[in-house]
């Protein structure tokens, strides 16, 4: 995890919840995924998995903060508001060997 990215987050008007989500997401290794629910549990708010998705939608540093590595609990990819939309998310995960 990069301290520079954490400092960079301070430039944006993010809530503490959003920051916790993005910091947890930074910890997902290349080639792996986590579910929205796993991120919610990791930050200590296990029922906030939908809010995790909302926080990731607002990720100002995608793909440096790899929100594309967060998927739905049923194994489907979920949404992606970054470049290329859901197809872009799928392509990045394939390139990383996560799917």
C-alpha positions as CSV (number, residue, x, y, z in Angstrom):
1,X,0.0,0.0,0.0
2,X,1.3,3.4,-1.0
3,X,1.6,6.2,1.5
4,X,1.6,8.6,-1.4
5,X,-1.8,7.3,-2.5
6,X,-3.2,7.8,1.0
7,X,-1.8,11.3,1.0
8,X,-3.3,11.9,-2.4
9,X,-6.8,10.9,-1.0
10,X,-6.6,13.8,1.4
11,X,-6.9,16.2,-1.6
12,X,-10.5,15.0,-2.2
13,X,-13.6,15.7,-0.2
14,X,-14.2,12.1,0.9
15,X,-15.9,10.9,4.1
16,X,-14.0,8.8,6.6
17,X,-16.1,5.8,5.4
18,X,-15.1,6.4,1.8
19,X,-11.4,6.7,2.8
20,X,-11.6,3.4,4.7
21,X,-13.2,1.6,1.7
22,X,-10.5,3.0,-0.7
23,X,-7.7,2.1,1.7
24,X,-9.0,-1.4,2.1
25,X,-9.3,-1.7,-1.7
26,X,-5.7,-0.7,-2.1
27,X,-4.7,-3.8,-0.2
28,X,-6.2,-6.2,-2.7
29,X,-3.2,-7.9,-4.5
30,X,-3.0,-8.0,-8.3
31,X,-4.6,-11.2,-9.6
32,X,-7.1,-11.4,-6.7
33,X,-10.6,-10.1,-6.0
34,X,-12.7,-9.3,-3.0
35,X,-16.4,-8.9,-2.7
36,X,-18.2,-5.8,-1.7
37,X,-19.3,-7.6,1.5
38,X,-15.7,-8.6,2.3
39,X,-14.6,-5.0,2.0
40,X,-17.5,-4.0,4.3
41,X,-16.5,-6.6,6.8
42,X,-12.8,-5.6,6.6
43,X,-13.6,-2.0,7.5
44,X,-15.8,-3.1,10.4
45,X,-19.2,-2.3,8.9
46,X,-20.4,-5.7,7.6
47,X,-23.9,-4.6,6.5
48,X,-22.6,-1.7,4.5
49,X,-21.7,-3.6,1.3
50,X,-24.0,-1.5,-0.9
51,X,-22.4,1.7,0.5
52,X,-19.0,0.1,-0.4
53,X,-20.2,0.0,-4.0
54,X,-21.2,3.7,-3.8
55,X,-17.8,4.6,-2.3
56,X,-16.0,2.8,-5.0
57,X,-18.1,4.5,-7.7
58,X,-16.6,7.8,-6.4
59,X,-13.0,6.5,-6.4
60,X,-10.9,9.5,-7.6
61,X,-7.8,7.5,-8.2
62,X,-9.0,4.5,-10.3
63,X,-7.3,2.3,-11.4
64,X,-4.4,3.2,-9.0
65,X,-6.8,2.3,-6.3
66,X,-8.0,-0.9,-7.9
67,X,-11.8,-0.8,-7.4
68,X,-12.1,-3.1,-10.4
69,X,-10.9,-5.9,-8.1
70,X,-14.1,-5.7,-6.1
71,X,-16.9,-8.0,-7.3
72,X,-20.3,-9.2,-6.2
73,X,-20.8,-12.1,-3.8
74,X,-22.4,-14.2,-6.5
75,X,-19.2,-14.1,-8.5
76,X,-20.5,-11.7,-11.1
77,X,-18.4,-8.6,-11.8
78,X,-20.9,-5.9,-10.7
79,X,-20.7,-2.3,-12.0
80,X,-17.7,-0.3,-12.9
81,X,-17.8,3.5,-13.5
82,X,-14.2,3.7,-14.7
83,X,-12.9,3.7,-18.2
84,X,-14.6,1.1,-20.4
85,X,-17.4,0.4,-17.9
86,X,-18.1,-3.3,-17.0
87,X,-16.2,-4.5,-20.1
88,X,-13.2,-2.5,-19.0
89,X,-13.4,-4.1,-15.6
90,X,-13.5,-7.5,-17.1
91,X,-10.5,-6.8,-19.3
92,X,-8.4,-5.5,-16.4
93,X,-9.3,-8.5,-14.3
94,X,-8.4,-10.9,-17.2
95,X,-5.1,-9.1,-17.8
96,X,-4.3,-9.5,-14.1
97,X,-5.2,-13.2,-14.1
98,X,-8.0,-12.7,-11.6
99,X,-10.6,-14.3,-13.9
